[in-house]
Amino acid sequence: MKKAIFLTILGLVVLVGTLAGIKALQIRAMIDQGKTFVAPPEIVTAASVTARSWETLLTAVGSLEAVQGVTITAEVTGKVVDIAFESGAWVTVGDLLVQQDISVEEAQLRSAESVADLARIDFKRSQKLLAKNVIPQSDIDSAKAQLTQALAQADNIRAVIAKKTIRAPFSGRLGIRQINLGQVINDGQAIVSLQSMDPIYVNFLLPQQLLSKISTGLLVRVTFDALPDQVLTCTITAISPEVDTATRNVRVQATLANPDEKVRAGMYVNVAVVLPAKKEVVTIPATAVLYAPYSDSVFVIEDKKDDKGSVAGKVVRQQFVRLGEKRGDFVVVLSGIKTTESVVSTGAFKLRNGQEVKIDNTLAPQFELAPKPDEN
């Protein structure tokens, strides 16, 4: 009995030892295979580090303002008897907009003109009598004063009539009518907005540090969210002589031609002032950059050498860089790489330092300074 148990235990020990030996051989074989395994090259796209000459731009956000813009209001209280305009219509200077009731003033004017005519006749008669020494000088002075007073009274009534006859002070585009026919409007009550549309002002702010770089006549490019595919150009026409003490910004004004009335006062715009001097920069595609909190980096493509010193493929080297301005699909590299090098333009996130790669640019995207996506 004891012998059988012993043999059983011995058999189990031999079986376990055999299995352990086989497993150890398998693990050793896997380790040896891992040491000799060479991963296939990673397929990437490449782009050259390029030296470019970029325009120097000063960017800002601005707003549009009419060269002349006003809300037409009533000067005196009166009843509206005629509205001579349509909302949104174009009017020229002097066009009649609104006529208030002037029937009382017209009657008063006829009476005042009659008094003025009589005073004029009396004055002329007095002049003839004075020439014949029939009346004293005081009588003609009194007649002249009465004539002047009568003429002033008539002019006063004409002024009231003119205030109740509301006309366009300048040419422009009308807004939405805010009164109705037969309505009694009070002095100061809004009637309609009037804005001159062409040209139109572009107002924006720039930091005081840039004041020495700007001057009147500089080219300004203006873009709008309302017109995403259009870039309008104008020039700086005025620079404020004072700096805002709260923001330390200086107000700049450009004048934009607007013959088609594509833009309206009050719109916000993106402004880029083009400086005369261009700057030389080193650029790479923005997709080549691995952004990280500690530092940004790119993968530089280098030749892989074999034991004999011959080129045996391509490998990548992770290089930390310092970035500058971004424009379109490109970003400026201030330091870290040279124009003689190439970088991985897409697929950098899946690489590691020293990894072998294979360049295939058949599906490489087209990088542009002013990209216009087909679906935006």
Buried (B, 14 or more C-beta within 10 A) or exposed (E): EEEEEEEEEEEEEEEEEEEEEEEEEEEEEEEEEEEEEEEEBBEBBBBBBEEBEBBEBBEBEBBBBBBEBBEBBBBBEBBBBEBBBEEEBBBEEEBBBBBBBBEEBEEBBEEBBEBBEEBBEBBEEBEEBBEEEEBEEEBBEBBBEBBEEBBEBBEBBBEBBEBBBBBBBBBBBBBEBBBEEEEEBEEEEEBBBBBBBBBBBBBBBBEEEBBEBBEEEBBBBBBBEEBEEEEBEBEBBEBBEEBEEEEEBBBBBBBBEBEEEBBBBEBEBBBBBBBEEEEEBBBBBBBBBBEEEEEBBBBBBBEBEEEEEEEEEBBBEBBBBEBBBEBEBBBBBEEBBEEEBBBBBBBBEEBEEEBBBEBEEEEBBEBEEEEEEEEE
